[in-house]
Amino acid sequence: MTAFGTAVKVDQERTKIPVGAEISLTQGRNEFGVDFQMGYKLDENQDIAALGVDQDSDSEWAPGVELYARHTFPSRVFLQAEWNYVEDDFEESGGGRSATEET
């Protein structure tokens, strides 16, 4: 990845135990759902050398949610659109920060 003309490499390692609940509604070949997630992070590290970032996450619960819509075709092939949101807290020598991930 390149940002502001500088090559940026992000290394991220995550160990998480996920738990959650999923609720869905099916109408014919269409399915709509929401998946509420909580993951207990045992360990996470982010290293972005170009920005001087080397940080570890707090061991804590990280909330997340996923919304999805799926259409299943007669051949049991489906097309799915989804939106994900996860929130993480990190510690580093300069102080803590929070990060969100949205896809």
LINBEL-V900913 format. One record per residue. BURIAL is b if it has 24 or more other C-alpha atoms within 12 Angstrom, else e. Layout:
burial:BURIAL
burial:BURIAL
//
This chain:
burial:e
burial:e
burial:e
burial:e
burial:e
burial:e
burial:e
burial:e
burial:e
burial:e
burial:e
burial:e
burial:e
burial:e
burial:e
burial:e
burial:e
burial:e
burial:e
burial:e
burial:e
burial:e
burial:e
burial:e
burial:e
burial:e
burial:e
burial:e
burial:e
burial:e
burial:e
burial:b
burial:b
burial:e
burial:b
burial:e
burial:b
burial:b
burial:b
burial:b
burial:b
burial:e
burial:b
burial:b
burial:b
burial:b
burial:e
burial:e
burial:e
burial:e
burial:e
burial:e
burial:b
burial:b
burial:b
burial:b
burial:b
burial:b
burial:e
burial:e
burial:b
burial:b
burial:b
burial:b
burial:b
burial:b
burial:b
burial:b
burial:b
burial:b
burial:e
burial:e
burial:e
burial:e
burial:e
burial:e
burial:e
burial:e
burial:e
burial:e
burial:e
burial:e
burial:e
burial:e
burial:e
burial:b
burial:b
burial:b
burial:b
burial:b
burial:e
burial:e
burial:e
burial:e
burial:e
burial:e
burial:e
burial:e
burial:e
burial:e
burial:e
burial:e
burial:e
//
